[in-house]
Amino acid sequence: MDKGIENLISARKLLKANVEKSKALGLSLEKAGPRLSEINQRLPSLEVAIRPIRAQKDALSTVGGHINRAVVPAAAVLKVFDAIHGLEKSLSDPQYNLPGYLGVLKRLEEALRFLGEHCGMAIQWLGDIVEYLEDHKVADDWYISGLKKALNSLRELEVGEEKGRLDGGLYEVALNRLENEFRRLLTENSVPLPMSSQALPGEQACIAPSPLPVAVIQKLQAILGRLITNGRLERCVSIYIEVRSSNVRASLQALNLDYLEISVSEFNDVASIEVYIAQWGRHLEFAVKHLFEAEYKLCNDVFERMGLDVWKSCFAKIAAQAGFLAFLQFGKTVTESKKDPIKLLKLLDIFDSLSKLRLDFNRIFGGAPCAEIQNLTRDLIKRLIEGACEIFWELLVQVELQRQAPPPLDCCVPRVVTFITDYCNKLLGDDYKPILTQALVIERSWKHEKFQERILINELLNLVNTIEQNLEAWSKAYEDVVASHLFRMNNHWHLYKYLKDTKLGGILGDSWLRGHEHWTGHYSTLYLRESWGKLPALLSREGLILFSGGRATARNLVKQRLKSFNEAFDDMFRKQSNWVIADKDLREKTRQVIIQTIVPVYRSYMQNYGPLVEQDQSASKYAKYTAQSIEKMFDSLFHPKLMKQGSSLKARRLSGKFNNVVVDQYKTSPTVSA
């Protein structure tokens, strides 16, 4: 029995041990589940790993060589690529070390060139090994597919737009930084040129110095050398044009050139913008000889290695964008204004300015890139010559038309006379004769006509002859013969005095001048005889001595004669108080002759016979003047009255295209010695 119990106990222990083992096994199986799943997932890769073991022996023996041939160039490419990124730290700011920056950039270019040359070959060899693996089934399809996908991506990168970014964009950034340095050098060294640097009048023109230091130009050239090899010439030229044209504009704006934009409708005649035309000539000379001369030279210095077309095209764009065309447009605007004699002078001024700059224009603005400036300049010169010559040839006709106008009411020298005589002398002067002659020569050549040397002189002599004919016609138009004599005296004296010792007077000759001097005296005598010379006879002493015993009778005669004298004097003085002798010397001489003719006779008469009427209650009626008061009245005669002259002449206007230039242009500047 005891033995049975022991067996039961042993069985219970065994059963208990088995239960424990079952529990442990269950726990182990529970833990093994995930591991089995992981093993199941790794089986495909394990299959790939052991695939070569199942491949043919020949394929396995040669695959190593194929892999080595592909991996070696690929590794070299990767090594260069790593070197490229190592250069990134060496690319410092080019502003502080441009030579070093350019050196690193050159190394970077060489590395990229190596990449460009060997990437394709490395990709091709990698492709060959992939093809070998696929053909000999050394690797499974999934693995081969992944390799092909990676190779396709490399090929697209190598042949596509991203080819230049094999460095990850480092080289592009380096070039942009260099481009910015190009702009900085230009901007910081471009300073507007003040007009005070302009050569003084009379100084020999010289080529303007370069506006940039030599060291800066050398840096610009070095930068261009790198950028141009990378296809950035147009961008560099664009930056250069932008910066330099802006600098030239700043220099021009300092001159206050707003007047260049004036339109024909904004001014009445050329004389009203005369000051602008004078400024235009000085400003144009400064712009051409200093601003654009310097830009021309600088473009050549900076872009010379790029070729003639590049730097000349660059300069042409700078000139256009800086506003040079506005100078030519202003000249064109002047040619489009209404015609008058003053316009002729201003057209010649503009033509003269362009002629003086002709060699500079041909040198600076020559060549195809400056074709627009050339065409506009030629058009302007054509307009100037045609306009000036047209006015010159029409002037004689316009002066002839003045003959139809009435003579001046003040008997003075007509404006057209003073204007034409002064005008002719200007045209004969050193300032205008050469340039007018040049214009006439060119005009004749355009018409295929031969230029006659004396054509200018003859035309001016015809003008003077026409003036003389006008004066003769005007002198005959006066109803009062005394006014006619004074008018003739005034004008003969003007032609004599104000043409003597002048260019025109020298051409007319001494005999012509002396003739007018003679006629001045002749008409002075006639004037005095027909006017004031008649008054002394009114103070006759006849009959007064015989009536020495009859005081009352003598008093009546004196009253009668003084009354006649006073009436004649008052009438004559009132009429002539509006007459003018513009020349001071002639005015003073004429007054003295009148005073010597009247005052001594009147003084003597009043001394002898004045007492006869001074006691009378009506003495003031007859003894109206003293010798001193008469002399003072004569002193007030013949003075120029500018306002009155101006208004009296307003009826005498130049007809047609010449408007009223003779009146208006010289209204405040007659030939007067006050």
Number of C-alpha atoms within 10 A of each C-alpha: 6 6 8 9 10 11 12 11 12 12 12 12 12 12 12 12 12 12 12 12 12 12 12 12 12 12 11 11 11 11 11 12 11 11 11 11 11 11 12 11 11 11 12 13 13 12 14 17 13 13 14 18 12 12 14 12 10 9 16 15 9 11 15 11 11 16 17 14 15 20 17 13 18 20 12 16 20 14 11 17 18 12 14 23 14 12 15 15 9 13 20 15 14 19 15 9 11 18 14 15 18 20 13 19 21 13 13 23 16 13 19 21 13 15 24 17 12 16 21 16 15 21 19 15 21 23 17 16 20 22 15 18 22 16 11 15 17 23 20 17 13 11 14 16 13 10 15 15 10 10 17 13 10 16 15 12 15 19 12 10 9 13 17 19 14 17 20 14 11 17 19 14 11 21 18 13 17 23 21 16 19 24 17 14 16 21 17 9 12 16 15 18 19 15 17 8 9 19 15 9 8 6 8 7 13 10 11 17 13 17 18 17 10 11 9 15 19 13 17 21 18 16 21 23 16 19 20 14 9 12 10 17 18 12 13 20 18 14 18 21 21 18 17 24 22 19 21 24 18 16 19 23 14 12 12 10 16 10 15 19 12 15 15 17 9 8 12 11 20 25 19 11 17 15 10 18 22 14 15 21 18 15 20 19 19 20 21 21 21 25 25 24 22 21 26 24 19 20 24 19 18 19 21 16 13 14 10 14 14 18 23 23 17 22 28 27 17 27 25 15 17 23 17 20 16 16 19 19 18 21 22 20 16 24 25 15 16 14 21 25 23 19 23 22 23 22 25 26 21 20 25 20 17 19 15 11 16 12 11 19 18 11 12 21 23 15 15 12 18 19 13 14 19 17 11 15 20 13 13 23 22 16 19 25 22 18 18 26 22 14 20 20 11 14 19 18 13 18 22 15 15 19 18 12 16 15 26 21 17 24 28 24 27 23 25 22 20 20 20 19 21 17 18 19 19 17 23 21 14 11 14 17 18 15 17 25 19 17 22 21 18 18 20 15 12 9 9 9 11 10 15 11 10 10 12 18 16 13 16 24 16 13 20 21 13 18 22 16 14 21 21 15 16 22 23 14 14 18 9 10 16 21 22 22 23 25 32 27 28 24 25 24 22 24 23 21 17 17 20 17 11 16 16 24 19 13 15 15 12 14 9 15 20 14 13 21 18 16 17 24 14 15 20 21 17 17 22 18 15 14 18 19 16 15 21 16 11 15 19 15 14 9 11 17 10 9 14 11 10 11 11 13 13 20 20 13 19 24 20 15 18 25 18 16 20 19 12 17 18 12 11 14 17 12 12 17 15 17 23 23 27 23 23 16 12 18 20 16 11 20 19 15 15 18 20 12 18 20 19 13 18 20 16 13 18 21 11 11 17 19 13 18 22 16 9 12 8 11 15 11 15 20 18 12 16 13 18 11 12 17 18 12 12 18 15 10 20 23 20 22 13 15 11 12 25 17 12 15 23 14 14 21 20 20 14 11 14 20 17 16 23 25 23 16 17 15 17 12 12 18 17 12 13 11
